[in-house]
Amino acid sequence: MAWNKLFAEVNWVVALGGMMAPFAMAAAHADTVVKIGFASPLSGPQAHYGKDNENAAKMAVDDVNAKGLVVGGQKIQFELVSEDDQADPRIGTQAAQRLVDAGVKAVIGHFNSGVSIPASRLYSDAGIPQLSVATNPAYTQQGYKTAFRLVGSDSQIGGALGQFAVKTMKAKTIVAIDDRTAYGQGIADEFVKAVAANGGKVARREFTTDKATDFTAILTSLKAVNPDVVFYGGADAQAAPMVKQMKRLGLKAKLMGGDMLNTPTFIQLAGADAAGHYSAVAGGVLGARPAGKAFERRYKERFHQDVVLLGPQFYDGVMLVATAMKQAGSVEPAKYLPKLAAIRYSGVTADFAFAPNGSLLKAPVTLSTVKNNAWTVETVVR
């Protein structure tokens, strides 16, 4: 470009400075981007849980952005920052630190109690609210004002299953196995307590790992007590081969477990052997909620699959943060945290209100069994 032409164009822009002002004002009023952290297992044997959670969190972020969130007079755009914690406490704390360093204003996650509990200290130190589906009671017993549980706790889930085993199933001989994770051991402990509280007794307590797939030795040893119920504290990837091996060894006991069993994956992996076994989920029936059926339909239309498990709670977690920010007129955690703690919000999965320690109030538990190749609700305990 010739120099005289360049200078002419520069002078033209300067001369029209007043006309450029609207463009400068538009830039000044661009949407403020607020980072929302997300963490779950996105790889490994529990990735199906994590992807479900991430899908739902993305839906929530998109819904917030489409509707237009205005906080303190400023239009806000959420940006989801995802981390794969691999359901591993060590990797999970590294993921948590990356989210803190990224400047997120809230974290929706983690999925596993064993990851959520150590990560919660990092979020507490940074003053960042964490909304988790961790069911181990210890998660909200640490005194962190930043920790909120989006579902019921193991004491509620294990309590409902223990009572059901003794009072409804009339089980005489009960054994318990857990995978030694914070989730698996925690829910098994609560189940054992509930059995005793309802007049029953756990005859044997056995342990495995969350990586095991061969339970022949444990199950063979249990044949001597001929259990009516085998409780398993762990995930579907272990529960499915366990019921197949129970069938092969001639054990006629019913398997019971927590929410991590209540997935299509358990039925797919166990096949015909899935029939008649039980699980309990910390939450009500999604389709019975006013917005539940619509959420299920939208989720399937977008992701071409059914909800796996707790994705809807992750959706609600994002919405709770958006609501608290709007009420506080600020996206800064220190400003909106009190509003989150005192919130009353009707979500997809629950009517949310938190106890002073961050536990969900009035959390229902849904017990289901596998019938006709699908999880079918038996009862809802409130």
Phi, psi and chi 1 to 4 in degrees:
 res  aa     phi    psi   chi1   chi2   chi3   chi4
   1 MET       -  136.0  179.9 -177.0  -68.2      -
   2 ALA   -66.4  145.1      -      -      -      -
   3 TRP   -61.8  -40.1  -77.6  106.0      -      -
   4 ASN   -63.5  -34.2   59.8  -15.8      -      -
   5 LYS   -69.8  -40.1 -176.1  176.8 -179.5 -178.3
   6 LEU   -60.2  -48.2  175.3   61.6      -      -
   7 PHE   -63.2  -36.3  -76.9  124.1      -      -
   8 ALA   -62.0  -40.7      -      -      -      -
   9 GLU   -69.1  -38.8  -69.0 -171.7   -0.9      -
  10 VAL   -62.6  -45.5  170.1      -      -      -
  11 ASN   -62.5  -35.7  -71.1  -25.8      -      -
  12 TRP   -64.0  -42.0  178.9   78.1      -      -
  13 VAL   -65.2  -44.3  170.4      -      -      -
  14 VAL   -62.3  -43.5  171.0      -      -      -
  15 ALA   -62.6  -30.0      -      -      -      -
  16 LEU   -98.6   26.5  -63.9  178.8      -      -
  17 GLY   -52.7  -39.0      -      -      -      -
  18 GLY   -63.3  -34.9      -      -      -      -
  19 MET   -73.3  -23.2  -67.0  177.9   63.9      -
  20 MET   -79.6  -16.6  -62.9  -63.7  -70.9      -
  21 ALA   -55.4  -42.1      -      -      -      -
  22 PRO   -58.5  -35.7  -26.2   36.1      -      -
  23 PHE   -67.0  -39.5  -64.8   96.8      -      -
  24 ALA   -64.8  -39.7      -      -      -      -
  25 MET   -64.9  -38.4  -70.5  175.1   64.0      -
  26 ALA   -61.8  -41.6      -      -      -      -
  27 ALA   -64.9  -38.5      -      -      -      -
  28 ALA   -66.3  -26.8      -      -      -      -
  29 HIS  -102.7   22.0  -73.1   84.3      -      -
  30 ALA   -63.0  152.1      -      -      -      -
  31 ASP   -57.2  140.7  -65.6   -4.8      -      -
  32 THR   -83.8  126.3  -62.7      -      -      -
  33 VAL   -87.5  125.6  175.1      -      -      -
  34 VAL  -116.9  123.3  172.7      -      -      -
  35 LYS   -84.6  128.8  -65.7  179.2  179.2  179.0
  36 ILE  -113.3  122.0  -56.8  -63.4      -      -
  37 GLY   -80.4  149.1      -      -      -      -
  38 PHE  -139.4  139.6  164.4   88.0      -      -
  39 ALA  -148.5  133.5      -      -      -      -
  40 SER  -166.9  170.3  -80.7      -      -      -
  41 PRO   -73.0  114.2   24.4  -32.1      -      -
  42 LEU  -106.8   -0.9  -61.8  175.7      -      -
  43 SER  -142.5  163.2   61.4      -      -      -
  44 GLY    89.0 -174.1      -      -      -      -
  45 PRO   -66.4  -15.8   21.0  -32.0      -      -
  46 GLN  -104.6   16.2  -64.6 -168.9   29.0      -
  47 ALA   -63.6  -28.6      -      -      -      -
  48 HIS   -65.3  -32.7   56.1  -61.3      -      -
  49 TYR   -66.3  -47.9  -60.4  118.1      -      -
  50 GLY   -64.2  -41.0      -      -      -      -
  51 LYS   -67.0  -36.4  -70.0  -57.4  -64.9 -178.7
  52 ASP   -59.3  -46.1  178.2   52.2      -      -
  53 ASN   -62.8  -43.8  -59.9  -20.6      -      -
  54 GLU   -66.8  -41.1 -172.8 -179.7   40.8      -
  55 ASN   -55.8  -48.0  -73.5  -15.0      -      -
  56 ALA   -67.1  -38.8      -      -      -      -
  57 ALA   -63.8  -39.2      -      -      -      -
  58 LYS   -63.4  -41.6  -74.5  178.2  177.5  177.2
  59 MET   -57.4  -44.1  -85.6 -176.7   62.7      -
  60 ALA   -64.9  -44.7      -      -      -      -
  61 VAL   -60.9  -44.1  165.9      -      -      -
  62 ASP   -64.3  -38.9  -70.6  -12.9      -      -
  63 ASP   -65.6  -43.1  -74.6   -9.0      -      -
  64 VAL   -60.3  -46.6  168.5      -      -      -
  65 ASN   -68.2  -36.3  -68.2  -19.5      -      -
  66 ALA   -68.9  -37.9      -      -      -      -
  67 LYS   -72.9  -34.0 -174.2  175.6 -179.1  180.0
  68 GLY    93.1  101.8      -      -      -      -
  69 LEU   -97.7  122.4  175.3   63.0      -      -
  70 VAL  -112.2  121.4  178.0      -      -      -
  71 VAL  -123.2  117.9  176.5      -      -      -
  72 GLY    59.2   33.5      -      -      -      -
  73 GLY    84.3   -2.8      -      -      -      -
  74 GLN  -111.1  131.0  176.4   65.7   52.8      -
  75 LYS   -73.2  132.7 -169.2  173.7  179.8 -176.0
  76 ILE  -113.1  140.4  -58.2  -60.4      -      -
  77 GLN  -117.7  122.1  -78.0  -80.5  -47.0      -
  78 PHE   -79.6  144.4  -83.6  176.8      -      -
  79 GLU  -129.0  120.8  176.0 -173.0  -36.7      -
  80 LEU   -83.2  126.8 -164.9   68.5      -      -
  81 VAL  -111.2  109.5 -179.4      -      -      -
  82 SER   -98.5  142.0  -66.7      -      -      -
  83 GLU  -131.5  139.6  -73.4  -73.3  -14.1      -
  84 ASP   -94.7  111.3  177.0   11.4      -      -
  85 ASP   -93.8   -5.1   62.6   29.7      -      -
  86 GLN    57.4   18.8  -61.5 -179.9   37.9      -
  87 ALA    58.4   28.7      -      -      -      -
  88 ASP  -119.8  123.1 -177.9  -69.0      -      -
  89 PRO   -56.5  -39.8  -26.4   35.6      -      -
  90 ARG   -67.8  -48.8 -179.9 -177.1   61.3   83.5
  91 ILE   -66.8  -33.9  -65.3  171.5      -      -
  92 GLY   -63.7  -40.5      -      -      -      -
  93 THR   -69.1  -33.1   52.1      -      -      -
  94 GLN   -65.1  -42.1  -66.1  170.7   -4.0      -
  95 ALA   -62.6  -41.1      -      -      -      -
  96 ALA   -61.5  -41.8      -      -      -      -
  97 GLN   -65.4  -36.3 -172.2   60.4   57.0      -
  98 ARG   -65.4  -38.1  -74.1 -166.8  -65.5  -89.3
  99 LEU   -66.0  -41.6  -70.4  174.6      -      -
 100 VAL   -60.6  -46.2  171.2      -      -      -
 101 ASP   -65.5  -27.6  -66.7  -17.4      -      -
 102 ALA   -75.4  -10.1      -      -      -      -
 103 GLY    80.2   30.3      -      -      -      -
 104 VAL   -67.2  151.5  -58.9      -      -      -
 105 LYS   -97.9   -7.7  -59.8  -59.7 -174.9 -177.8
 106 ALA  -164.3  160.0      -      -      -      -
 107 VAL  -128.4  127.6  172.8      -      -      -
 108 ILE  -104.2  104.5  -43.8  -59.5      -      -
 109 GLY   141.9  177.8      -      -      -      -
 110 HIS   -88.5 -175.7  -59.7 -125.3      -      -
 111 PHE   -88.0  -46.6  174.4   70.6      -      -
 112 ASN   -87.5  140.5  -54.7   84.3      -      -
 113 SER   -60.6  -40.7  -66.1      -      -      -
 114 GLY   -64.1  -19.9      -      -      -      -
 115 VAL   -97.5  -41.9 -178.2      -      -      -
 116 SER   -60.8  -39.2  -71.5      -      -      -
 117 ILE   -65.7  -52.6  -68.4  170.1      -      -
 118 PRO   -67.2  -32.6   20.8  -31.6      -      -
 119 ALA   -67.5  -29.4      -      -      -      -
 120 SER   -61.7  -29.4   63.7      -      -      -
 121 ARG   -65.4  -41.1  179.4 -178.2   61.8   80.9
 122 LEU   -64.3  -42.1  -62.8  175.4      -      -
 123 TYR   -67.7  -37.9  -59.2  131.3      -      -
 124 SER   -63.9  -44.9  176.0      -      -      -
 125 ASP   -60.3  -33.3  -70.3  -13.3      -      -
 126 ALA   -88.1   -7.2      -      -      -      -
 127 GLY    73.3   25.3      -      -      -      -
 128 ILE  -102.1  123.7  -61.4  171.6      -      -
 129 PRO   -61.2  137.4  -25.2   36.1      -      -
 130 GLN  -121.8  123.5  175.9 -166.6   13.8      -
 131 LEU  -113.0  110.1  -66.2   86.3      -      -
 132 SER  -123.2  160.0  173.1      -      -      -
 133 VAL  -101.4   17.5  -66.3      -      -      -
 134 ALA   -59.0  125.7      -      -      -      -
 135 THR   -98.9  -14.6   54.7      -      -      -
 136 ASN   -62.1  126.6 -170.1  -58.8      -      -
 137 PRO   -54.2  -27.4  -27.2   36.0      -      -
 138 ALA   -60.9  -25.7      -      -      -      -
 139 TYR   -56.3  -41.8  172.4   63.9      -      -
 140 THR  -104.1   16.3   52.8      -      -      -
 141 GLN  -107.2    9.8  -68.2  174.0  -10.4      -
 142 GLN   -91.5   -9.1  -56.9  172.1   97.5      -
 143 GLY    86.1   12.4      -      -      -      -
 144 TYR   -83.0  124.0  -61.9  150.3      -      -
 145 LYS   -75.3   -8.3  -62.4  -61.9 -175.9 -177.9
 146 THR   -96.0   -5.4   50.5      -      -      -
 147 ALA   -96.4  125.5      -      -      -      -
 148 PHE  -130.9  134.6  -62.6   88.3      -      -
 149 ARG  -101.8  127.6  179.3 -176.0  -74.8  115.5
 150 LEU   -89.4   -3.3  -63.1  169.8      -      -
 151 VAL  -136.9 -179.1  -66.1      -      -      -
 152 GLY   -72.1  174.3      -      -      -      -
 153 SER  -102.5  170.9   71.8      -      -      -
 154 ASP   -59.1  -30.5  -72.8  -20.9      -      -
 155 SER   -63.8  -33.3   58.7      -      -      -
 156 GLN   -78.4  -43.5  -66.4  163.4  -54.0      -
 157 ILE   -68.0  -53.0  -55.6  167.9      -      -
 158 GLY   -62.2  -35.6      -      -      -      -
 159 GLY   -63.9  -43.1      -      -      -      -
 160 ALA   -65.9  -40.5      -      -      -      -
 161 LEU   -69.2  -41.3  -75.4  167.0      -      -
 162 GLY   -62.8  -43.8      -      -      -      -
 163 GLN   -64.0  -41.6 -179.3  178.2    7.4      -
 164 PHE   -63.8  -41.8 -170.9   80.7      -      -
 165 ALA   -61.8  -42.8      -      -      -      -
 166 VAL   -81.7  -49.1  176.7      -      -      -
 167 LYS   -84.1  -39.4  -61.1  -64.0 -172.2 -178.1
 168 THR   -94.0  -47.6  -57.7      -      -      -
 169 MET   -80.3  -16.4  -63.0  177.5   69.2      -
 170 LYS    57.5   36.5  -52.3  -63.8 -176.6 -177.2
 171 ALA   -68.0  131.1      -      -      -      -
 172 LYS   -94.5  -39.5  -59.7  -60.0 -177.8 -176.3
 173 THR  -118.8  118.8  -53.8      -      -      -
 174 ILE  -125.6  135.9  -59.1  170.4      -      -
 175 VAL  -125.9  158.7  -60.9      -      -      -
 176 ALA  -132.4  138.2      -      -      -      -
 177 ILE  -129.1  140.6  -53.3  170.0      -      -
 178 ASP  -139.4  163.1   74.3   71.4      -      -
 179 ASP   -93.6    8.2   65.2    2.7      -      -
 180 ARG    69.3    7.8  -66.7  -74.9   86.8  179.5
 181 THR   -80.9  167.1   64.2      -      -      -
 182 ALA   -60.0  -37.4      -      -      -      -
 183 TYR   -69.0  -55.9  165.2   76.5      -      -
 184 GLY   -61.3  -47.3      -      -      -      -
 185 GLN   -68.1  -39.0 -176.1  176.6   -7.8      -
 186 GLY   -62.8  -44.7      -      -      -      -
 187 ILE   -73.4  -32.5 -164.7  169.0      -      -
 188 ALA   -66.1  -41.1      -      -      -      -
 189 ASP   -58.5  -44.6  -72.6  -14.4      -      -
 190 GLU   -68.3  -36.1  -63.5  -61.9  -26.9      -
 191 PHE   -62.3  -46.4  173.2   79.1      -      -
 192 VAL   -59.9  -42.9  170.3      -      -      -
 193 LYS   -60.8  -43.5  -69.2  178.2 -171.1  174.7
 194 ALA   -67.6  -37.1      -      -      -      -
 195 VAL   -59.3  -47.7  167.9      -      -      -
 196 ALA   -63.3  -40.7      -      -      -      -
 197 ALA   -64.4  -24.3      -      -      -      -
 198 ASN  -100.7   14.5  -75.5  -82.0      -      -
 199 GLY    90.1    8.0      -      -      -      -
 200 GLY  -100.7 -175.7      -      -      -      -
 201 LYS  -148.7  137.3 -178.2 -179.8  179.3 -178.4
 202 VAL   -89.1  116.0  172.1      -      -      -
 203 ALA   -73.6  -34.5      -      -      -      -
 204 ARG  -143.5  148.4  -69.5  -89.1  -66.6  -84.8
 205 ARG  -127.6  122.4 -177.7   79.3 -175.9  -97.8
 206 GLU  -124.5  163.1  -60.7  -72.7  -14.4      -
 207 PHE  -134.4  147.4  -45.2  106.1      -      -
 208 THR  -140.4 -156.0 -177.5      -      -      -
 209 THR  -129.4  166.5   74.7      -      -      -
 210 ASP   -80.6    4.5   60.1  -14.9      -      -
 211 LYS  -108.5  -11.2  -53.9  -64.1 -171.1  -63.4
 212 ALA   -72.4  150.8      -      -      -      -
 213 THR  -133.9   -9.6   55.0      -      -      -
 214 ASP  -111.8  111.8 -175.0   -4.5      -      -
 215 PHE  -114.1   18.9  -51.7   99.2      -      -
 216 THR   -56.9  -44.3  -55.3      -      -      -
 217 ALA   -62.8  -46.9      -      -      -      -
 218 ILE   -63.6  -48.1  -67.9  174.3      -      -
 219 LEU   -66.4  -35.6  -64.2  174.4      -      -
 220 THR   -63.2  -40.7  -60.2      -      -      -
 221 SER   -66.9  -27.0   72.5      -      -      -
 222 LEU   -78.8  -16.7  -66.4  178.4      -      -
 223 LYS   -59.8  -28.7  -71.3 -175.8   70.2  175.5
 224 ALA   -63.8  -31.1      -      -      -      -
 225 VAL   -95.0   -9.1  -61.0      -      -      -
 226 ASN    50.0   64.7 -169.3   28.0      -      -
 227 PRO   -69.9  150.2   27.5  -35.8      -      -
 228 ASP   -85.8  -32.9  -58.4  -52.9      -      -
 229 VAL  -134.0  132.8  166.3      -      -      -
 230 VAL  -113.3  114.3  173.4      -      -      -
 231 PHE   -89.3  135.0  179.4   87.5      -      -
 232 TYR  -124.8  121.9  178.4   60.3      -      -
 233 GLY   -96.7  101.4      -      -      -      -
 234 GLY   171.8 -162.0      -      -      -      -
 235 ALA  -100.6  168.9      -      -      -      -
 236 ASP   -64.6  -30.4   52.9    9.6      -      -
 237 ALA   -65.1  -24.3      -      -      -      -
 238 GLN   -97.1  -36.1  -73.6   71.7   49.0      -
 239 ALA   -64.0  -36.3      -      -      -      -
 240 ALA   -64.0  -52.4      -      -      -      -
 241 PRO   -64.3  -27.4   16.7  -28.1      -      -
 242 MET   -63.1  -45.0 -173.2  177.5  -70.5      -
 243 VAL   -70.3  -31.2  -64.0      -      -      -
 244 LYS   -66.9  -40.0  -67.8  178.2   77.0   70.1
 245 GLN   -72.0  -33.9  -69.0  160.5   32.8      -
 246 MET   -59.3  -44.8  -73.8  168.0   58.7      -
 247 LYS   -62.7  -45.0 -179.9   72.4  171.6  -68.6
 248 ARG   -63.8  -34.4 -170.1  177.8   68.9 -119.4
 249 LEU   -86.6   -2.4  -68.9  169.0      -      -
 250 GLY    85.6   13.4      -      -      -      -
 251 LEU   -78.6  125.2  -77.3  169.0      -      -
 252 LYS   -97.9    7.4  -63.5 -179.1  179.5 -179.6
 253 ALA   -65.6  152.9      -      -      -      -
 254 LYS   -88.6  136.2  -61.8  -62.2 -174.8 -175.9
 255 LEU   -86.9  137.8 -172.4   78.6      -      -
 256 MET  -126.2  146.8  -58.5 -174.3   80.6      -
 257 GLY  -160.6  179.5      -      -      -      -
 258 GLY   -86.5 -158.6      -      -      -      -
 259 ASP   -65.1  -25.7   45.5   10.7      -      -
 260 MET   -71.1   -9.2  -68.7 -178.7   75.1      -
 261 LEU   -86.8  -22.3  -92.7   65.1      -      -
 262 ASN   -83.4   67.4 -166.4  -75.7      -      -
 263 THR  -137.3  158.0   66.8      -      -      -
 264 PRO   -61.3  -29.1  -23.0   33.5      -      -
 265 THR   -62.2  -40.4  -61.0      -      -      -
 266 PHE   -58.2  -44.9  171.9   76.1      -      -
 267 ILE   -68.4  -41.3  -63.1  172.6      -      -
 268 GLN   -62.1  -44.1  -68.5  162.8    6.7      -
 269 LEU   -74.4  -36.6  -66.7  176.1      -      -
 270 ALA   -83.7  -22.2      -      -      -      -
 271 GLY    63.4 -138.4      -      -      -      -
 272 ALA   -63.7  -23.6      -      -      -      -
 273 ASP   -73.3   -6.6  -64.4  -30.0      -      -
 274 ALA   -73.3  -22.4      -      -      -      -
 275 ALA   -60.2  134.8      -      -      -      -
 276 GLY    87.8   -2.9      -      -      -      -
 277 HIS   -91.5  164.5  -62.0  -63.6      -      -
 278 TYR  -123.4  152.0  -67.3   85.1      -      -
 279 SER  -147.4  164.0   72.1      -      -      -
 280 ALA  -133.4  137.3      -      -      -      -
 281 VAL  -116.3  136.3  174.3      -      -      -
 282 ALA   -77.8   84.5      -      -      -      -
 283 GLY   162.9  167.5      -      -      -      -
 284 GLY   -85.2 -174.7      -      -      -      -
 285 VAL   -77.9  118.4  179.4      -      -      -
 286 LEU   -56.9  -43.1 -176.0   61.9      -      -
 287 GLY   -66.7  -15.7      -      -      -      -
 288 ALA   -87.1  -11.7      -      -      -      -
 289 ARG   -78.6  149.5  -66.8  -76.6  -55.7  168.6
 290 PRO   -52.9  -40.0  -27.7   35.2      -      -
 291 ALA  -102.8    2.6      -      -      -      -
 292 GLY   -66.8  -48.3      -      -      -      -
 293 LYS   -62.8  -40.4  -77.6 -171.3  175.6  -65.6
 294 ALA   -64.2  -40.0      -      -      -      -
 295 PHE   -62.8  -46.7  177.2   88.4      -      -
 296 GLU   -57.7  -42.7  -71.2  177.3  -47.9      -
 297 ARG   -65.5  -47.1  174.7 -177.7   51.0   77.0
 298 ARG   -63.8  -40.6  -68.5  176.0   57.5 -136.6
 299 TYR   -60.9  -46.5 -176.8   99.0      -      -
 300 LYS   -67.4  -38.2 -170.8  164.9 -172.6  175.5
 301 GLU   -63.0  -37.7  -72.9  175.3   -7.2      -
 302 ARG   -81.3  -43.0  177.6  166.2  175.5  175.5
 303 PHE  -106.9   -2.7  -59.0  108.6      -      -
 304 HIS    58.4   38.1  -50.8  -67.4      -      -
 305 GLN  -158.4  162.1   66.7  176.0   54.1      -
 306 ASP   -78.6  160.7  -68.3  -35.3      -      -
 307 VAL   -58.0  135.2  171.2      -      -      -
 308 VAL   -81.7  -54.3  174.1      -      -      -
 309 LEU  -156.8  -84.6 -176.4   59.6      -      -
 310 LEU  -108.4   14.7  -62.8  178.9      -      -
 311 GLY   -52.7  -43.2      -      -      -      -
 312 PRO   -57.7  -32.1  -27.8   36.9      -      -
 313 GLN   -67.2  -34.4  -80.7   80.1    0.8      -
 314 PHE   -67.5  -37.2  -81.7   72.0      -      -
 315 TYR   -58.6  -49.8  179.8   94.6      -      -
 316 ASP   -61.5  -35.0  -83.1  -20.2      -      -
 317 GLY   -59.4  -44.3      -      -      -      -
 318 VAL   -62.7  -42.8  174.0      -      -      -
 319 MET   -66.4  -35.4  -67.3  -57.5 -175.9      -
 320 LEU   -63.1  -42.7  -76.3  163.4      -      -
 321 VAL   -63.5  -45.6  168.3      -      -      -
 322 ALA   -60.5  -42.1      -      -      -      -
 323 THR   -65.1  -43.9  -58.2      -      -      -
 324 ALA   -64.8  -39.5      -      -      -      -
 325 MET   -62.6  -43.9  -73.6  178.1  172.9      -
 326 LYS   -63.7  -42.6 -171.7  174.2 -178.0   65.5
 327 GLN   -64.6  -35.7  -70.5  177.7   -5.0      -
 328 ALA   -83.0  -18.7      -      -      -      -
 329 GLY    71.1   24.1      -      -      -      -
 330 SER  -155.5  147.3  174.7      -      -      -
 331 VAL   -95.7   -2.1  -59.5      -      -      -
 332 GLU   -78.7  128.6  -65.1  -55.5  -39.2      -
 333 PRO   -51.4  -42.3  -29.6   37.3      -      -
 334 ALA   -62.3  -28.9      -      -      -      -
 335 LYS   -85.0  -40.1  -62.7  -73.8 -176.6   65.2
 336 TYR   -94.5  -11.0   80.8   78.9      -      -
 337 LEU   -56.5  -43.7 -174.7   57.0      -      -
 338 PRO   -61.3  -35.0  -24.1   35.7      -      -
 339 LYS   -68.7  -37.6  -65.3  -65.2 -175.6 -179.1
 340 LEU   -64.8  -42.4 -176.9   59.3      -      -
 341 ALA   -63.8  -30.3      -      -      -      -
 342 ALA  -103.5   11.3      -      -      -      -
 343 ILE   -68.0  149.8 -155.1  161.5      -      -
 344 ARG  -128.8  111.7  -62.5  -68.7 -175.1  -86.3
 345 TYR  -143.7  128.4  176.9   78.8      -      -
 346 SER   -91.0  105.3 -178.3      -      -      -
 347 GLY  -102.1 -172.3      -      -      -      -
 348 VAL   -65.3  -37.8  167.3      -      -      -
 349 THR  -105.4  -21.9   62.9      -      -      -
 350 ALA  -162.8  164.9      -      -      -      -
 351 ASP   -90.9  105.0  -68.3  -36.9      -      -
 352 PHE   -83.7  130.1  -74.7   91.3      -      -
 353 ALA  -156.4  140.4      -      -      -      -
 354 PHE  -112.8  143.6  -62.6  106.5      -      -
 355 ALA   -69.6  166.2      -      -      -      -
 356 PRO   -55.6  -28.2  -29.0   37.3      -      -
 357 ASN   -88.2    0.7   68.8   -7.0      -      -
 358 GLY    97.5   -1.1      -      -      -      -
 359 SER   -75.1  149.2  -66.7      -      -      -
 360 LEU   -73.6  130.0  178.9   64.2      -      -
 361 LEU   -83.2  149.4  -66.6  172.8      -      -
 362 LYS    52.7   47.0  -61.6 -178.6  179.9  178.0
 363 ALA   -84.1  118.9      -      -      -      -
 364 PRO   -78.8  163.5   30.1  -34.2      -      -
 365 VAL  -128.3  130.4  175.1      -      -      -
 366 THR  -108.6  120.8  -58.7      -      -      -
 367 LEU   -97.0  133.0  -82.1   76.7      -      -
 368 SER  -135.2  160.3  -59.3      -      -      -
 369 THR  -134.9  158.4 -173.1      -      -      -
 370 VAL   -86.1  117.8  178.8      -      -      -
 371 LYS  -134.2  136.8  -65.7  178.5 -179.1  177.3
 372 ASN    51.5   42.3  -60.2  -40.3      -      -
 373 ASN    64.7   31.3 -150.9   38.1      -      -
 374 ALA  -153.7  152.0      -      -      -      -
 375 TRP   -72.9  126.7  -75.2  105.9      -      -
 376 THR  -122.2  129.5  -56.6      -      -      -
 377 VAL   -66.4  130.3  174.2      -      -      -
 378 GLU   -94.5  -48.5  -75.0  -79.4  -48.9      -
 379 THR  -162.5  157.5 -174.6      -      -      -
 380 VAL  -117.1  123.5  177.8      -      -      -
 381 VAL  -101.7  126.0  179.6      -      -      -
 382 ARG  -114.4      -  -60.3 -172.6 -178.1  -81.8
